[in-house]
Amino acid sequence: MDLLQSKKISDKIVTELQSIISSSKQVKQIPVKIDNKIRIADYLIEPYDGGYWIIDVKKDRCVKETWTKVAALAWVYSSINNRKEFMLTIKELDKEAEKNDMDSRFYKYTIEQTKDIVFKEATQYRLEIATAQSNAAKLRLQSIILQ
């Protein structure tokens, strides 16, 4: 079997898998990672420099922006399953993770730049708190996905 024939078989398999995914509602909800994008049902989660875009493929427009990937996944799953009661919580937890991630960046930079040992130690404590709070928000977002 030569390389060209192998490529044709691979393309055929991919086409068949895409048709199976698009025809089944249950299968459509399984996340499919294509390069650095995630496709779930009629939504595409695409990273950019400032977070993640959630694109409605049917409407061909961005419907939501999030800071974290887990918030984007939670929003898509909640949207697909009509769990609108979680939307505000997802937004709040994503903003909390964003704030604490930004604080962590600032604290890391401050620790690198400062010469004052006492100030460096105090900033290290703040960094640990911000990191813990960001991780807690992301874990709560994960629990929304799993509900």
C-alpha positions as CSV (number, residue, x, y, z in Angstrom):
1,M,0.0,0.0,0.0
2,D,1.5,3.3,-1.0
3,L,1.3,6.6,0.7
4,L,-1.3,8.1,-1.6
5,Q,-3.7,5.1,-1.1
6,S,-3.2,5.3,2.7
7,K,-4.0,9.0,2.6
8,K,-7.3,8.3,0.7
9,I,-8.3,5.7,3.2
10,S,-7.6,8.1,6.1
11,D,-9.6,10.8,4.5
12,K,-12.5,8.4,4.0
13,I,-12.4,7.3,7.6
14,V,-12.4,10.9,8.8
15,T,-15.4,11.7,6.6
16,E,-17.3,8.7,7.9
17,L,-16.6,9.7,11.5
18,Q,-17.7,13.2,10.9
19,S,-21.0,12.0,9.4
20,I,-21.6,9.7,12.4
21,I,-20.9,12.6,14.8
22,S,-23.2,15.0,13.0
23,S,-26.1,12.4,12.8
24,S,-26.3,11.4,16.5
25,K,-27.4,13.8,19.3
26,Q,-25.6,11.8,22.1
27,V,-22.4,11.5,20.1
28,K,-22.5,15.2,19.2
29,Q,-22.1,16.1,22.8
30,I,-18.7,14.3,23.0
31,P,-15.9,16.9,22.8
32,V,-13.8,16.5,19.7
33,K,-10.4,18.3,19.7
34,I,-9.2,19.5,16.4
35,D,-5.8,21.2,16.6
36,N,-6.2,23.6,19.5
37,K,-10.0,23.9,19.1
38,I,-12.7,21.9,20.8
39,R,-16.0,21.1,19.0
40,I,-19.0,20.1,21.1
41,A,-22.4,19.8,19.3
42,D,-22.9,23.1,17.5
43,Y,-20.3,25.0,19.4
44,L,-16.6,25.6,18.8
45,I,-14.3,26.6,21.6
46,E,-11.3,28.5,20.2
47,P,-8.4,29.9,22.2
48,Y,-7.1,33.4,21.7
49,D,-4.6,35.6,23.5
50,G,-7.1,36.8,26.1
51,G,-9.0,33.6,26.8
52,Y,-11.5,31.5,24.8
53,W,-14.2,32.3,22.3
54,I,-17.3,30.1,22.1
55,I,-18.6,30.2,18.6
56,D,-22.0,29.0,17.6
57,V,-21.3,27.1,14.3
58,K,-24.9,27.2,13.1
59,K,-25.1,31.0,13.5
60,D,-21.5,31.5,12.6
61,R,-20.8,34.0,15.4
62,C,-19.1,34.3,18.7
63,V,-21.7,33.9,21.5
64,K,-19.5,34.1,24.6
65,E,-15.9,34.9,25.7
66,T,-14.3,33.3,28.8
67,W,-11.0,33.5,30.5
68,T,-10.6,29.8,31.2
69,K,-11.1,26.7,29.1
70,V,-13.1,25.0,31.9
71,A,-15.5,27.9,32.0
72,A,-16.0,27.7,28.2
73,L,-16.7,23.9,28.5
74,A,-19.1,24.5,31.4
75,W,-21.0,27.2,29.5
76,V,-21.3,24.9,26.4
77,Y,-22.5,21.9,28.4
78,S,-25.0,24.1,30.3
79,S,-26.2,25.6,27.1
80,I,-26.6,22.2,25.3
81,N,-28.4,20.7,28.3
82,N,-30.6,23.8,28.9
83,R,-29.2,24.3,32.4
84,K,-29.6,28.1,32.4
85,E,-29.5,28.3,36.2
86,F,-25.7,27.8,36.0
87,M,-24.9,30.5,33.5
88,L,-24.5,33.3,36.1
89,T,-22.4,31.1,38.3
90,I,-20.2,30.2,35.4
91,K,-19.7,33.9,34.6
92,E,-18.9,34.8,38.2
93,L,-16.4,31.9,38.7
94,D,-14.7,32.7,35.4
95,K,-14.3,36.3,36.5
96,E,-12.9,35.2,39.9
97,A,-10.4,32.9,38.2
98,E,-9.4,35.7,35.8
99,K,-8.9,38.2,38.7
100,N,-6.8,35.8,40.7
101,D,-4.7,34.7,37.6
102,M,-4.0,38.4,36.9
103,D,-3.1,39.0,40.6
104,S,-0.7,35.9,40.4
105,R,1.1,37.4,37.4
106,F,1.5,40.7,39.2
107,Y,2.8,39.0,42.4
108,K,5.3,36.8,40.4
109,Y,6.6,39.9,38.7
110,T,6.9,41.8,42.0
111,I,8.7,38.9,43.6
112,E,11.2,38.8,40.8
113,Q,11.8,42.6,40.9
114,T,11.9,43.4,44.6
115,K,15.0,43.4,46.7
116,D,13.1,43.9,50.0
117,I,13.0,40.5,51.8
118,V,10.0,41.3,53.9
119,F,8.0,42.7,51.0
120,K,9.0,39.6,48.9
121,E,7.8,37.2,51.6
122,A,4.4,39.1,52.0
123,T,4.0,39.0,48.2
124,Q,4.7,35.3,48.2
125,Y,1.8,34.7,50.7
126,R,-0.4,36.8,48.4
127,L,0.7,34.7,45.4
128,E,-0.2,31.5,47.2
129,I,-3.6,32.9,48.2
130,A,-4.4,34.1,44.7
131,T,-3.3,30.8,43.2
132,A,-5.4,28.8,45.6
133,Q,-8.5,31.0,45.0
134,S,-8.1,30.6,41.2
135,N,-7.7,26.8,41.5
136,A,-10.8,26.7,43.7
137,A,-12.9,28.6,41.2
138,K,-11.7,26.3,38.4
139,L,-12.6,23.2,40.5
140,R,-16.1,24.6,41.1
141,L,-16.5,25.1,37.3
142,Q,-15.4,21.5,36.8
143,S,-18.1,20.4,39.2
144,I,-20.7,22.2,37.1
145,I,-19.6,20.2,34.1
146,L,-19.9,16.9,36.0
147,Q,-23.4,17.6,37.4
